Amino acid sequence: MKKLECIIRPFKLEEVKQALVEIGIRGMTISEVRGFGRSRGHTELYRGSEYTIEFVPKLKLEIVVAEKDVEAAIGAVQQSASTGKIGDGKIFVSSVADALRIRTGEKGTAAI
């Protein structure tokens, strides 16, 4: 099993969710996060005053998938979250040793 941590733009959530549902991914956890990458935020104008937004609001999706579904899930997120501009986000992939469904006691891929 693999865990995908996807940092995306908030307005892209519905497109990403739909793309994942279409390939059979049924569960995910979403968190509102703030951060910056290479761009280090941006400058905005408010009531004539210029100020810097250092930590840009993003969404973090956490998705655990079976090994066979990793490439399809990565492709779906990348294609649906992309705008072609700086700040589209990142996808991090890590291994998951085990999973357990609390209600039924199912383990491994059956639990996801």
Secondary structure, DSSP 8 states (H G I E B T S, - for coil): -EEEEEEE-GGGHHHHHHHHHHTT----EEEEEEE--TT--EEEEETTEEEEE-SEEEEEEEEEE-GGGHHHHHHHHHHHH--SSTT--EEEEEE----B-TTT--BGGGG-
